């Protein structure tokens, strides 16, 4: 800003403000996604694949609910108004994602269970979740809540590593990859679920901003000398095994030999995401990718 320009409330040239504007411009309504074809596709699923789909959806829905609840401490401690503007959109978007997966269960899963003469299931049933999954989200909750007690650069780094880098940037990204490949147009052995794929695409478009924001905050903490890169690596290295064990407990659409990406392929994908994110944050020569690139699903 030049000397003759008046001071303004917002810094419209910084990343967090641009992410805020990107969120405003890309608004979508989870109740406008067409699920009619998914109700037809679900009828073609063999029982094991139907159970696997339910487990995957339960994991996504519970994850979105958890991160919605856990984000508030970060909104309290970040002082910059543009950061706060962005976080209001993230809270709203995490709520929308929870809404989408809840609606999908009500309108697709319950409809198919009724058609099959089955008792209606709940996405909150403990049978869908393994211990590593629960532990991963409990650690995230503790890392975020710690900010209210001891707001240090190290604790901010740990919070971003848990929330933005691991849960959103690795676990969720791997889940999008698996479900999109399994129920998109390129898997001939499984029915297409275009409403689910479209919903995941919209969720991913939001998550790209979320992951980018967290990565930028971590990169700034490292480049400013407030935290050492080893803190980031050590934190995420402790969490990645929980991600991989969470994925191993996800029935998904297939086994190692079945249709769709196998559990080992998903684990490899998660590890690759981990390595990419860490390199982009800790290397001074690398930049944080654009929003769309951050959640692109590479084959």
N, C-alpha and C positions, 0 to 999 in steps of 0.2 A: 504494500500500500504506500503510495507516495505521500509526501508531507501535506499536500493540499487536499487529500481525500479525507472525508469525515470518518470517524470510527463507527463501525457497524456491529450489530449483535453477532452476526454469523460470518465465518470465514468460508466463503463459497468455493475456494480453490483447493481445500484439503480433502483427503480421501474419505474421512468419515462423513463429511457433508455430501460428497458425491454419492456415497453409498445410500445415504438417506434419500436423496433425490431419485436414485435408481429404484429404490423400494416404492416410492410414491408413484413413479411412472409405470411400474410393472405390477400394480395391484391386481389380484385375482380373487375370485370367490370360490371356496371349496364346494359350494352347493350348486355351482354352475357346470361342473365337470359331468359329462354324460356317462352314466353307468349302465345304460340299457344293454349294450353289447356284452358287458362283463357278466351280467346275470345269465346271459345265454352261454357265454364261455365257461362259467363256473360249472354248469351242468355237464360239461364234457370232461371234467377233471376226474381221474380215478381217485379213490378214497385216500390213498397215501399222499398224493399230491395236494388234495384238498386240505388235509390236515397240515401239510407243510406250509401251504399258503397262509393258513390261519395263524400258524406260529410266527411266520415272518411279519404279518400285519400286526400281530400283538406286540412283537418286539419294537416295531416302528412306532406304534401308537403310544406305548408306555414310555419310550425314549423321548418322544416329542412332549408328552405331558411333563416328564421329569425336568427337561431342560427349560420348559416354560417356567416352572416353579423355582428353578435354581438360578435364573439369570439376575434376579432383583438385586443381590448384593453388588454386582458390578455396576449397575445403574446408580447405586448410592455413592460409590467411591470415585467414579470418574467425574472430574470437575468441568471438563470442557463442554460447552453447550452443544457443539456439533457432535461430539461423542454421545451426548445424552439424546439428541434428536435421533441419531442412528439407532440407539438401543431401544427407543420407544417402538421403532418399526420392527426390530428383531423380536421383542416381546409379543407384539401383535402377530407377527408371522409364525412364531412357534405355536401360538394359540390356534391359528388357522390350520396348521399342519395336524395338530391334535384333532381338530374338528373334521378334517378330511378323512383320517383313518377311522374315526368313530363312525362317520357317515357310511364309509365303505363297508364296515362290519354290519351295520344295521340293514343296509339296502342290498348288499350282494351276499355276504356270508349268511345272514339270517334267512334271506329268501331261499338260498340253496339248501340250507339245513331243513327248512320247512318242506321243500320239494322232496327231499330224501327221507322225510319222516323222522328226522333226528331231533333230539332235544336241543334247544337253542343254547349256544355256547357264549361265554363271556370273554372279551379280550383281556380282562384283568385277572383271569384264573392263573394261579401260581404255576400251573403245569407248563405254561409256555416259556418260563424263564429259568435259566440255569444259574448256579451260584456265581460264576465269573461275570455274567451280565449284571446281576444285582450288585456285586462288589464294585464294578466299574462305575455305576451311577451313584453308589453311596460315596465313593471317593470323590466324585465330581461335586456332590452336594457339600461335602466337608471342605473341599478346596475353595469353593465359592463363598461359603459362610465364613471362612477364616478371614476374608477381607474385611468383615465388619469388626473383627476383634484386633487385627494386626495388619493394617494396609501398608505393606512394604513392596518394593519392586520385585523381590523374590516371590512373595505370595501372589502378586498380580501375574507374574510369569507362570507360576504353577496353575493358577486358575485358568488362564488362557490355554495352557497346555492340555488340561483336562477337558475343558469345555469345547473350545473352538478347534483345537488341533486334533485331539484324539476322537472325541465322540462325534463331532460334526465332520471333521476333515478325513477321518479314517473309517470309523465304524459305519456311520450313515452312508458315506460315499460308497463303501463296499456293498452295503445293502441295496442301494439304488442300482448298482451295477448288476448284482445277481438277479433281482426281480425284473429289471428292464430286459435283460437278455433272455430270461426264462419266458416272459409273457409278452414280449414284443413280436414282431413279424418274422424274426429270423430263427425261431425254434419250432421246427415242424412237428415235434412230438408233444407239444403242449398247446392248448388253445390260446388265442390272442385275448388279452384283457386290456383293451385300448384305454378304458377309463383309468385304470390303475397306472398304466404307463404315462398317460397324460398328466395325472395328478403328481406322479413322481417327478416328471419333468418340471412342473411348476414349483414343487418343493425344492428341487435342486437349484432352480434359478434364485430362490431366496437364500439357500444355504451358501451359495457362492459368495454373497455379500458377507454373510456371517463369518465364514472361514477366512475370507480376505481381511476382514477387520481384525480378527484375533491374530492372524499371521503378521499383519502390519504392526500391531502393538508389540508383539514379541520381537520383531526385527528392530524396532525402535529401542526397546530395552537393551538389546544386545549391542547395537551400533553406538548407543550413548554410554556404554560401559556400565550400566546399572546392574546387569546380571551377566554371568558367564554363559557362553553357549553350552557348556557341560551341564548346567542346571536343566536346560531344556531337554537335552538328550537323555539325561538320567530320569527325568520325570516321565517322558513319553516311553522310554524303554521299559519302565516298570508297568506301563499301562497296555502296551501292545500285546503281551501274552494274554491279558484279559479279553482284549478284542478278538484275538484268534480263537480263544476258548469259547467266547460268546457265539462266534460264527459256527464253530463245530457243533454247538448245541442247537443250532437253527436247522430244523428239518428241511426248510426250503422246498424246492420243487424236485430235487433229485439227490441221488447218492453219487459216489465217485463214478459209477458206470451208467447213471441214468441221464435223462435229458436236462438241459440247462447247465450252468456252470457248477462244477463240483465243489465240495467243501475245501479241497486243497487248492483249487484255482482261486477261490475267494480269499483264502489265507494268503496266498502269494500276492493277490491284488492289494490286500490290506497292507502288507509289508512294503510293497512298491509305493503306495500312497505315503506311508510313513517316511520313507527315504526321500521322496520328492519334496514333501513339505519341509522337512528339516534342512535340506540343502538350500531351499529358497529363502529360509529365514536366516540361517547362520552365515551364508556366503555373501560378502559385500558386493560381489560382482553380479549377483542374481537379483531380479526384481520379483515382487509379488505379482503373479499372473492376473490378467483381467478376470472379471467375475465369471464370464461364460467358460473360460478355460479352467477355472478352479474346480468346476463340477462337470467337466466334460467326461463322458464315459468312453475311455479308450478300450478297444477290443484287444 
